[in-house]
Amino acid sequence: MKRKDLERRLRRAVCYLKREGSEHSLWINPKTGVVEAIPRHPDIKEPLAGKILKNLDAE
């Protein structure tokens, strides 16, 4: 999955970028308070993207 597509799905689920790091970006779901690290690669493997979406309740 492309990183831009993953970020688009997270924004639709009302998640937002908490902060940028050198290797990861931290996204938070304000409803649950869950924070998840997203690698800063242009392509993210499907199993990892699915785990991120599931943890942030953005499926």
N, C-alpha and C positions, 0 to 999 in steps of 0.2 A: 504494500500500500504506500502511496506517496505521502510524504509528511504533510503536504498542503491539504490533502484529502482528509487525513486524520484530524488535523487542526480544525477543518471546516465542520466535521462531525462533532467535535468537542464543543465548538461554539454554539452549534444548534442545540446542544444539550445544556446550555447555560453555564458551561465550564469556562474558565478564563485563565490566562497566563499569569502565574504568580510572580515568577522571576526567570531570567535567562542565566544559565551557567555556561561554562566553556564547552562542556560536552553534553549537557542535558538541559532541557527546559522543564520547569515545574509547573504543572497545571493543577488547578483546584476545582472541585465541585462544591459550590457554596452551600448547596442543600445538605450534603452529607459531611462536608469538611475534609474529605479525602483528598490527599495530594499525591500525584503520580509523576514520576520522572519520564520524560520522553527524550530519546536520543536525538541528536541533531544531525542525523543522516538524511539524505534526500529520499531514500527508500527504507521503509520499516517492514520487517517480515510480518506476514499475516498473523502467525500465532501471537507475536508480541503486541501487535496492534489490537487484536481481539482481547488480550488480557488487559490492556490499558483502557479500552472502551468499557469492558466489564467492571473493572475496579472503580471507574468514575461514573458508573451508571449511565453511560452514554450510548448504549446499544440501540 
